[in-house]
């Protein structure tokens, strides 16, 4: 197969929203955003909202996490410079476990909920997710905390 062109995988509980989608797609020169999310797939309204929030010259693909992994493994996404957006660390972990070509994870934002711990200004994780991040880091995945491309990168480690 060809080279899988995954420009970035980002954790953001809001998935795609305005400036962020625009600034990241420009910065990493992506031409396709893959939203890997189990809930959005079954929510036509949220799907429409996400597509509207996306820059118009960018293709948007919305699949559940498992189908996203399959699509990437099948080589279907090879013609795109892919920007993958997931809503949680757990989903990112699943995706990275299924796609060994992913070498870097961007943490953008996850909201504080009961039982989460704040590890950076916009990043709140459950204990299990913190374990997953540690495991990814131990396996050589670069984990960067960065809201927008102009922010200074904070390495998770």
N, CA, C and O atoms as a GROMACS GRO file, in nm:
protein
  628
    1UNK      N    1   0.082  -0.122   0.000
    1UNK     CA    2   0.000   0.000   0.000
    1UNK      C    3   0.084   0.125   0.000
    1UNK      O    4   0.206   0.119   0.014
    2UNK      N    5   0.020   0.239  -0.015
    2UNK     CA    6   0.091   0.367  -0.014
    2UNK      C    7   0.124   0.408   0.127
    2UNK      O    8   0.103   0.333   0.222
    3UNK      N    9   0.174   0.529   0.140
    3UNK     CA   10   0.206   0.582   0.270
    3UNK      C   11   0.079   0.642   0.329
    3UNK      O   12   0.010   0.721   0.264
    4UNK      N   13   0.050   0.605   0.452
    4UNK     CA   14  -0.066   0.664   0.518
    4UNK      C   15  -0.028   0.807   0.560
    4UNK      O   16   0.071   0.830   0.629
    5UNK      N   17  -0.111   0.902   0.515
    5UNK     CA   18  -0.079   1.042   0.542
    5UNK      C   19  -0.166   1.096   0.654
    5UNK      O   20  -0.264   1.166   0.631
    6UNK      N   21  -0.127   1.062   0.775
    6UNK     CA   22  -0.202   1.117   0.887
    6UNK      C   23  -0.122   1.234   0.940
    6UNK      O   24  -0.012   1.217   0.994
    7UNK      N   25  -0.177   1.353   0.923
    7UNK     CA   26  -0.105   1.472   0.962
    7UNK      C   27  -0.111   1.492   1.114
    7UNK      O   28  -0.013   1.534   1.177
    8UNK      N   29  -0.226   1.461   1.169
    8UNK     CA   30  -0.243   1.487   1.312
    8UNK      C   31  -0.367   1.415   1.364
    8UNK      O   32  -0.467   1.404   1.294
    9UNK      N   33  -0.358   1.367   1.486
    9UNK     CA   34  -0.478   1.320   1.554
    9UNK      C   35  -0.493   1.406   1.679
    9UNK      O   36  -0.400   1.425   1.757
   10UNK      N   37  -0.613   1.458   1.696
   10UNK     CA   38  -0.637   1.557   1.802
   10UNK      C   39  -0.756   1.515   1.889
   10UNK      O   40  -0.858   1.470   1.838
   11UNK      N   41  -0.739   1.532   2.019
   11UNK     CA   42  -0.849   1.509   2.113
   11UNK      C   43  -0.914   1.642   2.145
   11UNK      O   44  -0.848   1.733   2.197
   12UNK      N   45  -1.042   1.654   2.115
   12UNK     CA   46  -1.114   1.777   2.144
   12UNK      C   47  -1.261   1.741   2.164
   12UNK      O   48  -1.326   1.692   2.072
   13UNK      N   49  -1.312   1.765   2.282
   13UNK     CA   50  -1.450   1.724   2.311
   13UNK      C   51  -1.551   1.797   2.225
   13UNK      O   52  -1.666   1.753   2.213
   14UNK      N   53  -1.510   1.910   2.165
   14UNK     CA   54  -1.603   1.980   2.076
   14UNK      C   55  -1.586   1.933   1.931
   14UNK      O   56  -1.659   1.977   1.842
   15UNK      N   57  -1.490   1.843   1.909
   15UNK     CA   58  -1.462   1.790   1.775
   15UNK      C   59  -1.419   1.901   1.680
   15UNK      O   60  -1.308   1.952   1.691
   16UNK      N   61  -1.507   1.940   1.587
   16UNK     CA   62  -1.472   2.048   1.493
   16UNK      C   63  -1.545   2.175   1.536
   16UNK      O   64  -1.666   2.173   1.553
   17UNK      N   65  -1.472   2.282   1.553
   17UNK     CA   66  -1.541   2.409   1.574
   17UNK      C   67  -1.458   2.522   1.518
   17UNK      O   68  -1.338   2.535   1.544
   18UNK      N   69  -1.526   2.604   1.440
   18UNK     CA   70  -1.475   2.727   1.379
   18UNK      C   71  -1.326   2.743   1.361
   18UNK      O   72  -1.263   2.672   1.282
   19UNK      N   73  -1.272   2.836   1.435
   19UNK     CA   74  -1.132   2.877   1.421
   19UNK      C   75  -1.036   2.760   1.432
   19UNK      O   76  -0.937   2.752   1.361
   20UNK      N   77  -1.068   2.670   1.524
   20UNK     CA   78  -0.976   2.561   1.552
   20UNK      C   79  -0.959   2.472   1.429
   20UNK      O   80  -0.848   2.435   1.392
   21UNK      N   81  -1.071   2.438   1.368
   21UNK     CA   82  -1.066   2.354   1.248
   21UNK      C   83  -0.987   2.424   1.138
   21UNK      O   84  -0.904   2.364   1.070
   22UNK      N   85  -1.014   2.552   1.124
   22UNK     CA   86  -0.949   2.631   1.020
   22UNK      C   87  -0.799   2.643   1.046
   22UNK      O   88  -0.718   2.618   0.957
   23UNK      N   89  -0.764   2.680   1.168
   23UNK     CA   90  -0.622   2.703   1.196
   23UNK      C   91  -0.542   2.573   1.189
   23UNK      O   92  -0.428   2.574   1.142
   24UNK      N   93  -0.599   2.463   1.236
   24UNK     CA   94  -0.525   2.336   1.229
   24UNK      C   95  -0.512   2.284   1.087
   24UNK      O   96  -0.404   2.242   1.046
   25UNK      N   97  -0.622   2.288   1.011
   25UNK     CA   98  -0.613   2.235   0.874
   25UNK      C   99  -0.512   2.316   0.793
   25UNK      O  100  -0.438   2.260   0.713
   26UNK      N  101  -0.509   2.448   0.814
   26UNK     CA  102  -0.410   2.532   0.746
   26UNK      C  103  -0.268   2.500   0.790
   26UNK      O  104  -0.177   2.484   0.708
   27UNK      N  105  -0.252   2.489   0.921
   27UNK     CA  106  -0.120   2.469   0.978
   27UNK      C  107  -0.059   2.336   0.936
   27UNK      O  108   0.060   2.328   0.906
   28UNK      N  109  -0.139   2.230   0.934
   28UNK     CA  110  -0.084   2.098   0.900
   28UNK      C  111  -0.107   2.062   0.754
   28UNK      O  112  -0.070   1.954   0.708
   29UNK      N  113  -0.169   2.154   0.680
   29UNK     CA  114  -0.198   2.134   0.538
   29UNK      C  115  -0.282   2.008   0.512
   29UNK      O  116  -0.252   1.928   0.422
   30UNK      N  117  -0.386   1.992   0.591
   30UNK     CA  118  -0.474   1.876   0.574
   30UNK      C  119  -0.580   1.908   0.469
   30UNK      O  120  -0.616   2.024   0.451
   31UNK      N  121  -0.630   1.806   0.400
   31UNK     CA  122  -0.739   1.830   0.306
   31UNK      C  123  -0.862   1.745   0.339
   31UNK      O  124  -0.961   1.746   0.266
   32UNK      N  125  -0.852   1.670   0.450
   32UNK     CA  126  -0.965   1.588   0.490
   32UNK      C  127  -0.966   1.576   0.642
   32UNK      O  128  -0.863   1.547   0.704
   33UNK      N  129  -1.082   1.598   0.701
   33UNK     CA  130  -1.096   1.579   0.845
   33UNK      C  131  -1.178   1.452   0.867
   33UNK      O  132  -1.290   1.439   0.816
   34UNK      N  133  -1.122   1.360   0.943
   34UNK     CA  134  -1.195   1.240   0.981
   34UNK      C  135  -1.237   1.255   1.126
   34UNK      O  136  -1.153   1.262   1.216
   35UNK      N  137  -1.367   1.261   1.149
   35UNK     CA  138  -1.418   1.266   1.285
   35UNK      C  139  -1.448   1.122   1.326
   35UNK      O  140  -1.540   1.060   1.272
   36UNK      N  141  -1.371   1.071   1.421
   36UNK     CA  142  -1.390   0.933   1.467
   36UNK      C  143  -1.465   0.939   1.599
   36UNK      O  144  -1.406   0.965   1.705
   37UNK      N  145  -1.594   0.914   1.592
   37UNK     CA  146  -1.676   0.931   1.712
   37UNK      C  147  -1.800   0.842   1.704
   37UNK      O  148  -1.874   0.845   1.605
   38UNK      N  149  -1.821   0.763   1.807
   38UNK     CA  150  -1.931   0.666   1.805
   38UNK      C  151  -2.069   0.730   1.816
   38UNK      O  152  -2.166   0.677   1.762
   39UNK      N  153  -2.077   0.844   1.885
   39UNK     CA  154  -2.208   0.906   1.907
   39UNK      C  155  -2.255   0.988   1.787
   39UNK      O  156  -2.371   0.981   1.747
   40UNK      N  157  -2.163   1.067   1.731
   40UNK     CA  158  -2.200   1.161   1.625
   40UNK      C  159  -2.254   1.089   1.501
   40UNK      O  160  -2.343   1.139   1.432
   41UNK      N  161  -2.199   0.970   1.476
   41UNK     CA  162  -2.239   0.892   1.358
   41UNK      C  163  -2.391   0.875   1.352
   41UNK      O  164  -2.449   0.877   1.243
   42UNK      N  165  -2.453   0.858   1.467
   42UNK     CA  166  -2.597   0.834   1.472
   42UNK      C  167  -2.679   0.959   1.499
   42UNK      O  168  -2.797   0.951   1.533
   43UNK      N  169  -2.615   1.075   1.484
   43UNK     CA  170  -2.684   1.200   1.516
   43UNK      C  171  -2.678   1.294   1.395
   43UNK      O  172  -2.584   1.372   1.381
   44UNK      N  173  -2.780   1.287   1.307
   44UNK     CA  174  -2.779   1.365   1.183
   44UNK      C  175  -2.759   1.515   1.206
   44UNK      O  176  -2.692   1.582   1.128
   45UNK      N  177  -2.820   1.566   1.313
   45UNK     CA  178  -2.809   1.709   1.340
   45UNK      C  179  -2.665   1.747   1.372
   45UNK      O  180  -2.612   1.845   1.319
   46UNK      N  181  -2.603   1.668   1.460
   46UNK     CA  182  -2.464   1.699   1.497
   46UNK      C  183  -2.371   1.680   1.378
   46UNK      O  184  -2.273   1.753   1.363
   47UNK      N  185  -2.401   1.582   1.294
   47UNK     CA  186  -2.321   1.561   1.174
   47UNK      C  187  -2.326   1.685   1.085
   47UNK      O  188  -2.223   1.733   1.037
   48UNK      N  189  -2.446   1.736   1.064
   48UNK     CA  190  -2.465   1.855   0.979
   48UNK      C  191  -2.392   1.975   1.039
   48UNK      O  192  -2.329   2.053   0.967
   49UNK      N  193  -2.400   1.989   1.170
   49UNK     CA  194  -2.335   2.100   1.240
   49UNK      C  195  -2.183   2.093   1.222
   49UNK      O  196  -2.118   2.194   1.196
   50UNK      N  197  -2.128   1.972   1.236
   50UNK     CA  198  -1.984   1.955   1.220
   50UNK      C  199  -1.940   1.990   1.078
   50UNK      O  200  -1.837   2.055   1.058
   51UNK      N  201  -2.019   1.947   0.981
   51UNK     CA  202  -1.982   1.974   0.841
   51UNK      C  203  -1.987   2.123   0.813
   51UNK      O  204  -1.907   2.176   0.736
   52UNK      N  205  -2.083   2.191   0.875
   52UNK     CA  206  -2.094   2.335   0.856
   52UNK      C  207  -1.978   2.410   0.921
   52UNK      O  208  -1.937   2.516   0.875
   53UNK      N  209  -1.926   2.354   1.030
   53UNK     CA  210  -1.816   2.419   1.104
   53UNK      C  211  -1.683   2.402   1.033
   53UNK      O  212  -1.581   2.459   1.074
   54UNK      N  213  -1.684   2.324   0.928
   54UNK     CA  214  -1.562   2.288   0.860
   54UNK      C  215  -1.531   2.382   0.744
   54UNK      O  216  -1.623   2.426   0.675
   55UNK      N  217  -1.403   2.412   0.722
   55UNK     CA  218  -1.369   2.492   0.604
   55UNK      C  219  -1.422   2.423   0.478
   55UNK      O  220  -1.412   2.301   0.466
   56UNK      N  221  -1.479   2.498   0.384
   56UNK     CA  222  -1.553   2.438   0.272
   56UNK      C  223  -1.467   2.359   0.174
   56UNK      O  224  -1.517   2.276   0.099
   57UNK      N  225  -1.336   2.387   0.174
   57UNK     CA  226  -1.249   2.315   0.081
   57UNK      C  227  -1.194   2.184   0.140
   57UNK      O  228  -1.112   2.116   0.079
   58UNK      N  229  -1.242   2.152   0.258
   58UNK     CA  230  -1.194   2.033   0.328
   58UNK      C  231  -1.302   1.926   0.325
   58UNK      O  232  -1.419   1.953   0.353
   59UNK      N  233  -1.263   1.805   0.292
   59UNK     CA  234  -1.358   1.694   0.294
   59UNK      C  235  -1.377   1.652   0.440
   59UNK      O  236  -1.281   1.644   0.516
   60UNK      N  237  -1.501   1.625   0.478
   60UNK     CA  238  -1.528   1.579   0.614
   60UNK      C  239  -1.586   1.438   0.608
   60UNK      O  240  -1.684   1.412   0.538
   61UNK      N  241  -1.524   1.349   0.683
   61UNK     CA  242  -1.573   1.212   0.692
   61UNK      C  243  -1.604   1.184   0.838
   61UNK      O  244  -1.521   1.210   0.926
   62UNK      N  245  -1.724   1.132   0.863
   62UNK     CA  246  -1.762   1.103   1.002
   62UNK      C  247  -1.790   0.954   1.014
   62UNK      O  248  -1.881   0.901   0.950
   63UNK      N  249  -1.712   0.886   1.098
   63UNK     CA  250  -1.729   0.741   1.117
   63UNK      C  251  -1.713   0.709   1.265
   63UNK      O  252  -1.657   0.787   1.341
   64UNK      N  253  -1.764   0.592   1.305
   64UNK     CA  254  -1.736   0.552   1.442
   64UNK      C  255  -1.588   0.511   1.451
   64UNK      O  256  -1.521   0.498   1.349
   65UNK      N  257  -1.540   0.490   1.573
   65UNK     CA  258  -1.396   0.468   1.593
   65UNK      C  259  -1.350   0.342   1.520
   65UNK      O  260  -1.248   0.342   1.452
   66UNK      N  261  -1.426   0.235   1.535
   66UNK     CA  262  -1.388   0.109   1.471
   66UNK      C  263  -1.381   0.120   1.318
   66UNK      O  264  -1.286   0.073   1.256
   67UNK      N  265  -1.483   0.183   1.259
   67UNK     CA  266  -1.486   0.200   1.113
   67UNK      C  267  -1.376   0.294   1.066
   67UNK      O  268  -1.324   0.280   0.955
   68UNK      N  269  -1.340   0.389   1.151
   68UNK     CA  270  -1.230   0.481   1.117
   68UNK      C  271  -1.100   0.402   1.106
   68UNK      O  272  -1.023   0.420   1.012
   69UNK      N  273  -1.077   0.314   1.202
   69UNK     CA  274  -0.956   0.231   1.200
   69UNK      C  275  -0.955   0.145   1.074
   69UNK      O  276  -0.853   0.134   1.005
   70UNK      N  277  -1.070   0.084   1.044
   70UNK     CA  278  -1.080  -0.002   0.925
   70UNK      C  279  -1.053   0.077   0.797
   70UNK      O  280  -0.983   0.029   0.708
   71UNK      N  281  -1.110   0.197   0.789
   71UNK     CA  282  -1.092   0.279   0.668
   71UNK      C  283  -0.945   0.315   0.649
   71UNK      O  284  -0.895   0.313   0.537
   72UNK      N  285  -0.877   0.347   0.758
   72UNK     CA  286  -0.736   0.384   0.748
   72UNK      C  287  -0.654   0.260   0.709
   72UNK      O  288  -0.568   0.267   0.621
   73UNK      N  289  -0.681   0.148   0.775
   73UNK     CA  290  -0.606   0.025   0.745
   73UNK      C  291  -0.627  -0.022   0.601
   73UNK      O  292  -0.537  -0.079   0.539
   74UNK      N  293  -0.748   0.002   0.548
   74UNK     CA  294  -0.781  -0.045   0.413
   74UNK      C  295  -0.710   0.035   0.305
   74UNK      O  296  -0.705  -0.007   0.189
   75UNK      N  297  -0.656   0.150   0.343
   75UNK     CA  298  -0.586   0.234   0.244
   75UNK      C  299  -0.678   0.333   0.176
   75UNK      O  300  -0.635   0.410   0.090
   76UNK      N  301  -0.807   0.332   0.214
   76UNK     CA  302  -0.903   0.423   0.151
   76UNK      C  303  -0.868   0.569   0.173
   76UNK      O  304  -0.904   0.655   0.092
   77UNK      N  305  -0.799   0.597   0.281
   77UNK     CA  306  -0.771   0.736   0.315
   77UNK      C  307  -0.636   0.784   0.262
   77UNK      O  308  -0.596   0.898   0.285
   78UNK      N  309  -0.566   0.695   0.190
   78UNK     CA  310  -0.429   0.728   0.150
   78UNK      C  311  -0.417   0.850   0.062
   78UNK      O  312  -0.314   0.918   0.062
   79UNK      N  313  -0.523   0.879  -0.015
   79UNK     CA  314  -0.511   0.994  -0.106
   79UNK      C  315  -0.527   1.127  -0.033
   79UNK      O  316  -0.507   1.234  -0.091
   80UNK      N  317  -0.563   1.121   0.093
   80UNK     CA  318  -0.585   1.244   0.170
   80UNK      C  319  -0.472   1.272   0.268
   80UNK      O  320  -0.402   1.182   0.316
   81UNK      N  321  -0.457   1.400   0.296
   81UNK     CA  322  -0.372   1.440   0.408
   81UNK      C  323  -0.469   1.455   0.524
   81UNK      O  324  -0.545   1.552   0.533
   82UNK      N  325  -0.465   1.360   0.611
   82UNK     CA  326  -0.573   1.340   0.708
   82UNK      C  327  -0.550   1.410   0.842
   82UNK      O  328  -0.442   1.405   0.900
   83UNK      N  329  -0.654   1.474   0.888
   83UNK     CA  330  -0.657   1.534   1.021
   83UNK      C  331  -0.767   1.458   1.095
   83UNK      O  332  -0.885   1.470   1.061
   84UNK      N  333  -0.729   1.381   1.194
   84UNK     CA  334  -0.827   1.299   1.266
   84UNK      C  335  -0.864   1.370   1.396
   84UNK      O  336  -0.778   1.414   1.471
   85UNK      N  337  -0.994   1.380   1.421
   85UNK     CA  338  -1.040   1.443   1.544
   85UNK      C  339  -1.122   1.341   1.624
   85UNK      O  340  -1.214   1.278   1.571
   86UNK      N  341  -1.087   1.325   1.750
   86UNK     CA  342  -1.164   1.238   1.839
   86UNK      C  343  -1.208   1.319   1.960
   86UNK      O  344  -1.152   1.425   1.989
   87UNK      N  345  -1.309   1.269   2.029
   87UNK     CA  346  -1.365   1.344   2.140
   87UNK      C  347  -1.307   1.311   2.277
   87UNK      O  348  -1.332   1.382   2.374
   88UNK      N  349  -1.229   1.203   2.284
   88UNK     CA  350  -1.176   1.163   2.415
   88UNK      C  351  -1.041   1.094   2.401
   88UNK      O  352  -1.004   1.047   2.294
   89UNK      N  353  -0.969   1.090   2.512
   89UNK     CA  354  -0.840   1.021   2.516
   89UNK      C  355  -0.861   0.872   2.489
   89UNK      O  356  -0.780   0.809   2.421
   90UNK      N  357  -0.969   0.817   2.542
   90UNK     CA  358  -0.997   0.675   2.521
   90UNK      C  359  -1.011   0.641   2.373
   90UNK      O  360  -0.961   0.538   2.328
   91UNK      N  361  -1.081   0.727   2.299
   91UNK     CA  362  -1.097   0.704   2.155
   91UNK      C  363  -0.963   0.719   2.082
   91UNK      O  364  -0.934   0.645   1.988
   92UNK      N  365  -0.884   0.815   2.125
   92UNK     CA  366  -0.752   0.834   2.064
   92UNK      C  367  -0.667   0.709   2.088
   92UNK      O  368  -0.597   0.662   1.998
   93UNK      N  369  -0.675   0.657   2.208
   93UNK     CA  370  -0.598   0.538   2.244
   93UNK      C  371  -0.637   0.419   2.155
   93UNK      O  372  -0.551   0.345   2.107
   94UNK      N  373  -0.767   0.402   2.135
   94UNK     CA  374  -0.816   0.292   2.049
   94UNK      C  375  -0.763   0.309   1.907
   94UNK      O  376  -0.715   0.213   1.846
   95UNK      N  377  -0.772   0.430   1.858
   95UNK     CA  378  -0.728   0.458   1.721
   95UNK      C  379  -0.579   0.435   1.703
   95UNK      O  380  -0.535   0.373   1.606
   96UNK      N  381  -0.501   0.485   1.798
   96UNK     CA  382  -0.355   0.470   1.788
   96UNK      C  383  -0.316   0.323   1.801
   96UNK      O  384  -0.223   0.277   1.736
   97UNK      N  385  -0.389   0.250   1.885
   97UNK     CA  386  -0.362   0.107   1.901
   97UNK      C  387  -0.391   0.034   1.770
   97UNK      O  388  -0.324  -0.064   1.737
   98UNK      N  389  -0.493   0.081   1.696
   98UNK     CA  390  -0.532   0.016   1.572
   98UNK      C  391  -0.453   0.062   1.451
   98UNK      O  392  -0.453  -0.004   1.347
   99UNK      N  393  -0.387   0.177   1.463
   99UNK     CA  394  -0.313   0.234   1.350
   99UNK      C  395  -0.170   0.268   1.394
   99UNK      O  396  -0.143   0.380   1.437
  100UNK      N  397  -0.081   0.170   1.384
  100UNK     CA  398   0.055   0.190   1.436
  100UNK      C  399   0.132   0.303   1.368
  100UNK      O  400   0.234   0.349   1.419
  101UNK      N  401   0.084   0.348   1.251
  101UNK     CA  402   0.152   0.458   1.181
  101UNK      C  403   0.140   0.592   1.253
  101UNK      O  404   0.214   0.686   1.224
  102UNK      N  405   0.046   0.601   1.345
  102UNK     CA  406   0.028   0.729   1.417
  102UNK      C  407   0.139   0.744   1.520
  102UNK      O  408   0.159   0.657   1.606
  103UNK      N  409   0.211   0.854   1.511
  103UNK     CA  410   0.326   0.874   1.600
  103UNK      C  411   0.308   0.991   1.696
  103UNK      O  412   0.384   1.009   1.791
  104UNK      N  413   0.202   1.070   1.668
  104UNK     CA  414   0.187   1.190   1.750
  104UNK      C  415   0.041   1.214   1.784
  104UNK      O  416  -0.048   1.192   1.702
  105UNK      N  417   0.017   1.260   1.906
  105UNK     CA  418  -0.118   1.290   1.952
  105UNK      C  419  -0.121   1.433   2.004
  105UNK      O  420  -0.034   1.476   2.080
  106UNK      N  421  -0.224   1.506   1.961
  106UNK     CA  422  -0.242   1.643   2.006
  106UNK      C  423  -0.359   1.646   2.104
  106UNK      O  424  -0.468   1.599   2.072
  107UNK      N  425  -0.335   1.700   2.222
  107UNK     CA  426  -0.444   1.714   2.319
  107UNK      C  427  -0.494   1.857   2.312
  107UNK      O  428  -0.420   1.951   2.342
  108UNK      N  429  -0.619   1.873   2.272
  108UNK     CA  430  -0.673   2.007   2.254
  108UNK      C  431  -0.762   2.050   2.369
  108UNK      O  432  -0.747   2.160   2.422
  109UNK      N  433  -0.855   1.963   2.407
  109UNK     CA  434  -0.944   2.000   2.517
  109UNK      C  435  -1.042   1.890   2.550
  109UNK      O  436  -1.104   1.831   2.461
  110UNK      N  437  -1.055   1.863   2.680
  110UNK     CA  438  -1.160   1.772   2.727
  110UNK      C  439  -1.217   1.834   2.852
  110UNK      O  440  -1.142   1.879   2.940
  111UNK      N  441  -1.347   1.836   2.862
  111UNK     CA  442  -1.405   1.915   2.971
  111UNK      C  443  -1.399   1.841   3.105
  111UNK      O  444  -1.395   1.718   3.111
  112UNK      N  445  -1.400   1.921   3.209
  112UNK     CA  446  -1.396   1.866   3.344
  112UNK      C  447  -1.530   1.799   3.374
  112UNK      O  448  -1.636   1.858   3.353
  113UNK      N  449  -1.523   1.677   3.423
  113UNK     CA  450  -1.644   1.607   3.468
  113UNK      C  451  -1.614   1.542   3.602
  113UNK      O  452  -1.500   1.539   3.646
  114UNK      N  453  -1.716   1.491   3.665
  114UNK     CA  454  -1.701   1.419   3.791
  114UNK      C  455  -1.595   1.310   3.774
  114UNK      O  456  -1.607   1.224   3.687
  115UNK      N  457  -1.492   1.314   3.859
  115UNK     CA  458  -1.392   1.206   3.854
  115UNK      C  459  -1.273   1.234   3.765
  115UNK      O  460  -1.181   1.152   3.758
  116UNK      N  461  -1.272   1.350   3.694
  116UNK     CA  462  -1.157   1.379   3.609
  116UNK      C  463  -1.055   1.462   3.686
  116UNK      O  464  -1.087   1.528   3.784
  117UNK      N  465  -0.933   1.455   3.638
  117UNK     CA  466  -0.823   1.530   3.698
  117UNK      C  467  -0.773   1.627   3.592
  117UNK      O  468  -0.759   1.591   3.475
  118UNK      N  469  -0.745   1.750   3.632
  118UNK     CA  470  -0.696   1.850   3.538
  118UNK      C  471  -0.545   1.833   3.522
  118UNK      O  472  -0.471   1.845   3.620
  119UNK      N  473  -0.499   1.805   3.398
  119UNK     CA  474  -0.354   1.789   3.378
  119UNK      C  475  -0.294   1.906   3.302
  119UNK      O  476  -0.171   1.917   3.290
  120UNK      N  477  -0.380   1.993   3.249
  120UNK     CA  478  -0.333   2.113   3.180
  120UNK      C  479  -0.455   2.202   3.167
  120UNK      O  480  -0.566   2.157   3.196
  121UNK      N  481  -0.438   2.329   3.124
  121UNK     CA  482  -0.551   2.422   3.137
  121UNK      C  483  -0.682   2.372   3.078
  121UNK      O  484  -0.788   2.397   3.135
  122UNK      N  485  -0.678   2.302   2.965
  122UNK     CA  486  -0.806   2.260   2.906
  122UNK      C  487  -0.821   2.108   2.900
  122UNK      O  488  -0.914   2.057   2.838
  123UNK      N  489  -0.730   2.038   2.966
  123UNK     CA  490  -0.730   1.892   2.956
  123UNK      C  491  -0.766   1.829   3.090
  123UNK      O  492  -0.698   1.848   3.190
  124UNK      N  493  -0.875   1.755   3.088
  124UNK     CA  494  -0.921   1.686   3.208
  124UNK      C  495  -0.938   1.539   3.173
  124UNK      O  496  -1.007   1.506   3.077
  125UNK      N  497  -0.876   1.452   3.251
  125UNK     CA  498  -0.880   1.310   3.216
  125UNK      C  499  -0.922   1.224   3.335
  125UNK      O  500  -0.896   1.257   3.451
  126UNK      N  501  -0.988   1.114   3.302
  126UNK     CA  502  -1.020   1.013   3.402
  126UNK      C  503  -0.893   0.934   3.432
  126UNK      O  504  -0.802   0.930   3.349
  127UNK      N  505  -0.885   0.869   3.550
  127UNK     CA  506  -0.765   0.792   3.585
  127UNK      C  507  -0.727   0.691   3.477
  127UNK      O  508  -0.609   0.673   3.446
  128UNK      N  509  -0.826   0.625   3.420
  128UNK     CA  510  -0.798   0.527   3.314
  128UNK      C  511  -0.736   0.592   3.192
  128UNK      O  512  -0.650   0.533   3.126
  129UNK      N  513  -0.780   0.714   3.161
  129UNK     CA  514  -0.728   0.786   3.045
  129UNK      C  515  -0.584   0.831   3.071
  129UNK      O  516  -0.501   0.834   2.981
  130UNK      N  517  -0.559   0.866   3.195
  130UNK     CA  518  -0.422   0.907   3.230
  130UNK      C  519  -0.328   0.788   3.212
  130UNK      O  520  -0.216   0.804   3.163
  131UNK      N  521  -0.373   0.671   3.251
  131UNK     CA  522  -0.294   0.549   3.230
  131UNK      C  523  -0.268   0.528   3.081
  131UNK      O  524  -0.158   0.492   3.040
  132UNK      N  525  -0.373   0.550   2.999
  132UNK     CA  526  -0.359   0.532   2.854
  132UNK      C  527  -0.257   0.629   2.796
  132UNK      O  528  -0.176   0.592   2.711
  133UNK      N  529  -0.259   0.754   2.843
  133UNK     CA  530  -0.162   0.853   2.796
  133UNK      C  531  -0.020   0.811   2.834
  133UNK      O  532   0.073   0.823   2.754
  134UNK      N  533  -0.006   0.762   2.958
  134UNK     CA  534   0.127   0.719   3.004
  134UNK      C  535   0.177   0.602   2.919
  134UNK      O  536   0.294   0.595   2.884
  135UNK      N  537   0.085   0.512   2.888
  135UNK     CA  538   0.122   0.396   2.807
  135UNK      C  539   0.163   0.438   2.666
  135UNK      O  540   0.262   0.390   2.612
  136UNK      N  541   0.085   0.530   2.606
  136UNK     CA  542   0.118   0.580   2.472
  136UNK      C  543   0.255   0.646   2.474
  136UNK      O  544   0.338   0.623   2.386
  137UNK      N  545   0.278   0.730   2.575
  137UNK     CA  546   0.406   0.800   2.586
  137UNK      C  547   0.520   0.700   2.602
  137UNK      O  548   0.627   0.716   2.542
  138UNK      N  549   0.497   0.596   2.683
  138UNK     CA  550   0.599   0.493   2.704
  138UNK      C  551   0.627   0.416   2.575
  138UNK      O  552   0.738   0.366   2.554
  139UNK      N  553   0.525   0.407   2.489
  139UNK     CA  554   0.541   0.338   2.361
  139UNK      C  555   0.596   0.428   2.251
  139UNK      O  556   0.599   0.390   2.134
  140UNK      N  557   0.640   0.547   2.290
  140UNK     CA  558   0.708   0.633   2.193
  140UNK      C  559   0.618   0.729   2.116
  140UNK      O  560   0.662   0.793   2.022
  141UNK      N  561   0.491   0.738   2.157
  141UNK     CA  562   0.402   0.836   2.093
  141UNK      C  563   0.433   0.973   2.153
  141UNK      O  564   0.438   0.990   2.275
  142UNK      N  565   0.452   1.071   2.066
  142UNK     CA  566   0.473   1.208   2.113
  142UNK      C  567   0.336   1.266   2.146
  142UNK      O  568   0.247   1.268   2.061
  143UNK      N  569   0.318   1.312   2.268
  143UNK     CA  570   0.189   1.369   2.309
  143UNK      C  571   0.209   1.518   2.338
  143UNK      O  572   0.286   1.556   2.426
  144UNK      N  573   0.138   1.600   2.260
  144UNK     CA  574   0.155   1.743   2.273
  144UNK      C  575   0.026   1.810   2.314
  144UNK      O  576  -0.081   1.781   2.260
  145UNK      N  577   0.037   1.898   2.411
  145UNK     CA  578  -0.079   1.975   2.455
  145UNK      C  579  -0.072   2.110   2.386
  145UNK      O  580   0.022   2.188   2.406
  146UNK      N  581  -0.172   2.136   2.303
  146UNK     CA  582  -0.171   2.259   2.224
  146UNK      C  583  -0.312   2.287   2.174
  146UNK      O  584  -0.369   2.208   2.100
  147UNK      N  585  -0.368   2.400   2.215
  147UNK     CA  586  -0.504   2.437   2.177
  147UNK      C  587  -0.513   2.472   2.029
  147UNK      O  588  -0.593   2.417   1.954
  148UNK      N  589  -0.428   2.567   1.991
  148UNK     CA  590  -0.423   2.614   1.852
  148UNK      C  591  -0.278   2.616   1.810
  148UNK      O  592  -0.188   2.623   1.895
  149UNK      N  593  -0.252   2.609   1.678
  149UNK     CA  594  -0.114   2.596   1.632
  149UNK      C  595  -0.020   2.707   1.677
  149UNK      O  596   0.102   2.687   1.682
  150UNK      N  597  -0.075   2.823   1.708
  150UNK     CA  598   0.011   2.933   1.750
  150UNK      C  599   0.052   2.923   1.897
  150UNK      O  600   0.143   2.993   1.940
  151UNK      N  601  -0.015   2.839   1.973
  151UNK     CA  602   0.023   2.819   2.113
  151UNK      C  603   0.157   2.748   2.121
  151UNK      O  604   0.195   2.673   2.031
  152UNK      N  605   0.226   2.773   2.231
  152UNK     CA  606   0.350   2.700   2.258
  152UNK      C  607   0.312   2.554   2.288
  152UNK      O  608   0.218   2.527   2.362
  153UNK      N  609   0.388   2.462   2.229
  153UNK     CA  610   0.361   2.320   2.253
  153UNK      C  611   0.411   2.282   2.391
  153UNK      O  612   0.524   2.314   2.428
  154UNK      N  613   0.327   2.215   2.467
  154UNK     CA  614   0.368   2.160   2.596
  154UNK      C  615   0.372   2.008   2.578
  154UNK      O  616   0.272   1.946   2.544
  155UNK      N  617   0.489   1.949   2.601
  155UNK     CA  618   0.498   1.805   2.588
  155UNK      C  619   0.437   1.741   2.712
  155UNK      O  620   0.469   1.779   2.825
  156UNK      N  621   0.352   1.644   2.691
  156UNK     CA  622   0.281   1.578   2.800
  156UNK      C  623   0.376   1.518   2.901
  156UNK      O  624   0.353   1.524   3.022
  157UNK      N  625   0.486   1.461   2.851
  157UNK     CA  626   0.584   1.399   2.939
  157UNK      C  627   0.640   1.497   3.042
  157UNK      O  628   0.724   1.460   3.123
   0.00000   0.00000   0.00000
